[in-house]
Every structure is written in structure tokens, then in C-alpha cells.
Amino acid sequence: MTELTAEGGHGAVPLEGVPAAPGPIKHDWPLYEVFVRGKRGLNHVHVGSLHAADDRMALHHARDLYTRRNEGVSIWVVRAADITASSPDEKDPFFAPSGDKVYRHPTFYDIPEEVPHI
């Protein structure tokens, strides 16, 4: 009896003469984070991640993966290794300096009544 597989969604295909894969294929491609700006919005939003050999390939793969239904007007791809972020564990000490700058908050200003929408 011939072993069959439906891998790839193309139906059962005979595996005679097909060498077995040596294990999972692992690429040493860098990880990219993908941000898309939708038609209605002004901000880019993180939509996912992907691996690519270079920046150009990452941009093309991001277009193919994340904007298949015309849901974007702009794409950013950024190497994950190039992103520097604050840690959620350091939230209080990292953002604490802004708390003692009360002049940044509009609570001390009198707003004239003739000024609308404030």
C-alpha cells in the first residue's frame, strides 16, 4: 500500500520516491515586527511578526501576509533586534519622573468660557 498525504491542501498525493525530510527546517533569518496603517486610521498598528532574509523581502512578505484584503495603505517592517522598549516590570520607576511635573497638566489654568471645545 502506498502512503498518502494531504499536505498543502491539494488532496492525497503518493509519497513513493519522496525522500523524508531530515526534521524541521530552520532559517537563520532575522525576525521582523510588522506595523500597518489602515485606510481609516492615522496610526500604524502592530499586526504581527515574520522572518525574512532582508528588509525588502520582509516588506513584500508583510504585504502578502497582512494586507491581502486591501486593509492597509502603509506598511512598516522593523527588525525586532533594533527595537528598544521599556520593561513592564519597570513601569513605576521608569515613568515616575513625569508625575512630579505638575506644570504639564492643565489643572492650574483658567480657561475662558468663550474658548470652545476644551
C-alpha positions in Angstrom: 0.0 0.0 0.0 1.3 3.5 -0.9 1.5 6.1 1.9 -0.6 9.2 1.1 -0.5 12.7 2.5 -2.8 15.7 2.1 -0.1 18.2 3.0 -0.6 21.6 1.4 -4.3 21.2 0.9 -4.0 19.7 -2.5 -5.5 16.3 -1.7 -3.9 13.0 -1.2 -0.5 12.6 -3.0 1.5 9.4 -3.2 4.8 9.6 -1.3 6.7 7.0 -3.3 10.2 8.1 -4.1 10.0 11.3 -2.0 12.9 11.5 0.5 11.9 12.0 4.1 12.6 15.5 5.5 15.6 15.4 7.9 13.5 17.4 10.5 12.1 20.9 10.8 13.7 23.4 8.5 15.2 26.3 10.5 16.2 29.5 8.8 18.6 31.9 10.4 16.7 34.8 9.0 16.1 37.8 11.4 12.7 38.4 13.0 10.8 41.5 11.8 7.9 43.2 13.5 5.1 44.4 11.1 3.1 47.6 11.5 0.2 48.5 9.2 -1.7 51.8 8.8 -5.3 51.2 7.8 -7.3 53.3 5.4 -9.3 54.9 8.1 -6.7 55.4 10.7 -3.6 57.6 11.0 -1.5 55.4 13.3 0.5 52.3 12.4 -0.6 49.3 14.4 1.4 46.3 15.2 -0.1 43.3 13.3 2.4 40.6 13.7 5.9 39.2 13.1 7.7 37.4 10.3 11.1 36.1 9.4 12.8 37.3 6.2 16.3 37.3 4.6 16.4 41.1 4.3 14.4 44.3 4.6 13.0 44.2 1.1 11.8 40.6 1.5 10.3 41.5 4.8 8.3 44.3 3.2 7.0 42.0 0.4 6.1 39.2 2.8 4.3 41.7 5.2 2.3 43.0 2.2 1.3 39.4 1.2 0.5 38.3 4.8 -1.1 41.3 6.4 -2.8 43.3 3.6 -4.4 40.6 1.4 -7.8 42.3 1.5 -6.6 45.9 0.9 -6.8 46.7 4.6 -3.6 48.9 4.6 -2.2 51.9 3.0 1.3 51.9 4.6 3.5 49.1 6.0 6.5 49.4 8.3 8.8 46.4 8.9 11.4 46.7 11.7 14.0 44.2 12.7 13.0 43.0 16.2 16.6 43.3 17.3 16.6 47.0 16.5 13.6 47.8 18.9 14.4 49.1 22.3 11.5 49.0 24.7 10.8 49.7 28.4 10.0 46.7 30.6 6.5 46.4 32.1 8.3 45.4 35.4 10.0 48.9 35.5 6.8 50.8 34.7 6.6 52.7 38.0 10.2 53.8 38.3 10.6 54.5 34.6 7.5 56.7 34.3 7.7 58.2 37.8 9.6 61.4 36.7 6.7 62.7 34.7 4.4 62.6 37.8 6.3 65.3 39.6 6.0 67.8 36.7 2.6 69.2 37.6 3.0 72.1 35.2 2.5 69.7 32.3 -1.1 69.1 33.4 -3.7 71.9 32.6 -5.3 71.9 36.0 -3.8 75.2 37.1 -5.1 77.3 34.1 -8.3 79.2 33.9 -10.0 78.6 30.6 -12.2 81.5 29.3 -15.7 80.5 28.6 -15.6 81.8 25.1 -13.0 79.2 24.2 -14.9 76.2 22.8 -14.2 72.5 22.9 -11.7 72.4 25.8 
